[in-house]
Amino acid sequence: MEGEARERVDLTLLRRHLCAATLAAFLCAAGFSFAAPPVAAAAPGISDIRAWTNEIYTRVAIDTGDEVSWQANTLRADPARGLPPRIFIDIRGAGIRDEILRKPVEVRNGLLRQVRAGRFGRDTVRVVIDLERESTYRVFALPGPFRIIVDIDGEGEIPALPTTPDAVDTPGSVAAAPSSEDPAAPPPAVAPSVPPSAPSGGSAVPVRKHRVRVMIDPGHGGKDPGAVGPTGLREKDVVLAIGRRIREKLERSGEFDVRMTRDDDVFIPLEERTAMANKGRADIFVSLHINASPNRRAEGFSTYVLSRGASNREDLELAARENGVPVRKLQGVKFIIDDMFTGARKNESLRLAKTVNDAVVRHVSTRYPGAQSLGLKQAPFYVLVGARMTAVLVEASFISNAREESRLRDPSCLDGIADGVVEAVRYYGQNGILAHSDY
Ligand SMILES: [Zn+2]
């Protein structure tokens, strides 16, 4: 694989790919084509390689669809051969789309140099991630559809930027600084849904040393309606409405830089939502969902943090449903919870989750007395795996409960839920509980 011809892929197109199109589609459209041995039709194959990256963080997703056997390893830099440190993932018995084969995705942002793939031996495909410098990493797989996720952490080895620390903390300038030096650097925006005001720097309002950056994640969307209530109310629509309310209320204060993983009825894979929050250097990640149960009398609000398992069957079934996999798949997944990203934020996430849940129930209760709190909980939600920031997932009542479904049709109830989240986030922001040292 070494010494192969390397084509530079325009990062603007790569970013566009990250939002919607596929890399394969781009490569096809750009006219690349390579002769490759035919792949047996029955063999599972790499259908796509996706990446989200900034100068201290990268997530790479390798899509295979069907479950494959894989192994990850590293190679140290070999200066004599001009080779950088490398992470490689060998996937056995797999094919690879010709469009992806041996076509490196160049990034060169100080952390990641490029991602490339090729055949290694008779029945193995090797995906190689060329790093700019030694970095820690985690690899895990998610089922349904099967994909291998590589999280690379460049924290602690951040190259000095030619700006003052205060300037770096000013909204917009973190990403703007490198882009002035390198046209291939990532932009401030992580998605088209970023509010237009975000990159402005907020010079018209009194700006704190840094504004707390919040990523709101309305669950589901597009082809995935989420849970559906007895009269047809869809979770994806409710959580988007709540998310927009939260954004509006938080932005009103001028203290927060608020982004959303989606601001439309679009489908976004779970691992991409987390990657958007990490890439956008969010301080807080709030994933919004509505619960559902075969027991139509189930009711109440709960807020979750990530954990390896669940304390009861209901929470396990909830996580499986939110993850889009059967419970048996969920139990079989061995992803790393106490990893370098999530572990350090666990206590903050627990505190924020409790504050959010208490505040949401209190605000909804002023309009609907008797709103139930199911409290702070923990379960293995994929969307929280690998989040580098304080991260919680809200299950704002049961859409399967006729009374709670009708409540969710009431804008004042959605306002109450949003007010609760906003109050908790503001409390955290104002009390400086959140760690910013890594940004
Ligand atoms: Zn959901």
Residues whose N, C-alpha, C, O or C-beta is under 5 A from the ligand:
A	BS01	ZN	G219 G226 H289 I290 E322
